Amino acid sequence: MPIEPPDMSTPVTRGELRGELRDLETRIDAKFESIDAKFESIDAKFESIDAKFEALRAEMRASEQRLSMELAHHANAIVENVAKHVGVVDDKYADLPRRVTRLEGAVFKAKRR
């Protein structure tokens, strides 16, 4: 037996209207509670994402510090290595100013007045 839609032209009493409005208010309140629960769930997910983001940021800072220290270590090793090679060249010509002075003295004898 099919259910027929109510006749919308039939008058209703105030009591019936109030009952329908209470039922409607109850359904609306239930919907709002459901929506509030969904928002709370979304807020919890955002808090979880924020916590993961902060953990990732801290890990990145730690990695940055480790890389910076390692880079500084490599740079110092390079400087020491270059200094060693330059030192070999410097040692080779350390006596050059003295030899040039002696040579200039022999070639360009000072004129006496």
PyMOL commands that set and color helices and strands:
alter all, ss='L'
color gray80, all
select helices_A, chain A and resi 14-92+96-107
alter helices_A, ss='H'
color red, helices_A
deselect
rebuild
show_as cartoon
